[in-house]
Amino acid sequence: MKKVQLFVITMLIGGALFSQVDSTNSEGDFDFSEFELATKPAKAFCNNKVLGQSPTTLVGVFYDFMPEHSITAGTPTANESVDISANAAINRSQCLELSTNLPIVSRNNILVNLNLIYQRQFYTIEGSNGHPLLETLNNNGLTRMGALFTIFKPLNEKTFLLGQFGFELNGDYAINTIQTDNALRLPASLLYGWKPNDRLMYAFGISRTYLGGALNYVPIIYYYHTFENEKWGIEAILPARAALRYRFDSKSLLKAGFTVIGATYALNDWSENAESYAPALNELWAAEAVELRRSEIRTGFTYQRQLSGFFWLSAEAGYRINYSFDLDQDGDFLRFFGSDEPYFIENDLQNQLYFNFGITYTSP
């Protein structure tokens, strides 16, 4: 219940921020806005962007950093007589992300983009005391790799369909030791939308997503709006993210808002680490298809500036709020937000500041 309240409060804060705006932003879950048409659309069809929105990234390299924070790795919830919990310090958490967002079909009546994602998360942990989760994070880190196809299908000058589907391989592996067992994830989304004018697009739909760390089905609201003065705007794909945008000029902009990041990772080295740590505790090392349900809410500011030509700098800073960093067994299964079903092991990850820097090559 505490996590649900935290999630709702954060969403309300984001809504309150936007309500005060005078009418004069691997890995959110999906970013449908990052398309680009290669040719000008015919008059019979609407295009996929609003005036003044953030530049569309074609290729990007990002570095994410969090300073020291604590973690309490828990104990199996089904056995109250055993306590293997361990308090440790994550000296630093770092992530390298490479992404591409390339148009593979670009016509006035349909647009298909291919988004390739590679995220490598590293942890430096002291005081793990051999806990199998902390050993896995410290020795292996986490990897998220996948491909997503995004389809924009205008129906006429005012309406459109927007869809996304693909796959991810998420687990405690490195690029040279890819482990596909239990690691496959299949996100998908479908929306129906309207574009009344060049400054406003909105749509409604449903998503098969991992925002909460585990598989879930949630409604989506897509809302992109640039106000009449073309300085201020809102870019939102709820519940994944929302941002208030301010353009200083054609070469720089600032966004303030929140992003929800979620994924589930197969821990294929769990049994080996658990048996080495506690060979007599059968329920620990014999657990099958152990998954790390990772989800966090990031609130902060993003500054983007053109460096030269189509190259842009992105700098982001804010506060990371942990929503889930718990373990399940039995692989990938549906877990609704607010579910009272206990986790296999519940952990406590301290909230912390975060910093993210990137260089992107954008579309013309």
HELIX and SHEET records of a PDB file:
HELIX    1   1 LYS A    2  SER A   19  1                                  18    
HELIX    2   2 PRO A  132  ASN A  140  1                                   9    
HELIX    3   3 ILE A  175  THR A  177  5                                   3    
HELIX    4   4 TRP A  270  TYR A  277  1                                   8    
HELIX    5   5 ASN A  282  TRP A  285  1                                   4    
SHEET    1   A15 LEU A 184  ARG A 185  0                                        
SHEET    2   A15 THR A 159  GLY A 171 -1                                        
SHEET    3   A15 LEU A 142  PRO A 154 -1                                        
SHEET    4   A15 ILE A 110  GLU A 126 -1                                        
SHEET    5   A15 ALA A  86  ARG A 107 -1                                        
SHEET    6   A15 THR A  57  MET A  66 -1                                        
SHEET    7   A15 GLN A 352  THR A 362 -1                                        
SHEET    8   A15 PHE A 311  ASP A 328 -1                                        
SHEET    9   A15 GLU A 291  SER A 308 -1                                        
SHEET   10   A15 SER A 252  ALA A 266 -1                                        
SHEET   11   A15 ARG A 241  ASP A 249 -1                                        
SHEET   12   A15 TRP A 232  LEU A 238 -1                                        
SHEET   13   A15 ASN A 216  THR A 226 -1                                        
SHEET   14   A15 LEU A 200  THR A 209 -1                                        
SHEET   15   A15 ALA A 188  ASN A 197 -1                                        
SHEET    1   B 7 LEU A 184  ARG A 185  0                                        
SHEET    2   B 7 THR A 159  GLY A 171 -1                                        
SHEET    3   B 7 LEU A 142  PRO A 154 -1                                        
SHEET    4   B 7 ILE A 110  GLU A 126 -1                                        
SHEET    5   B 7 ALA A  86  ARG A 107 -1                                        
SHEET    6   B 7 HIS A  69  ALA A  73 -1                                        
SHEET    7   B 7 ASP A 348  LEU A 349 -1                                        
END                                                                             
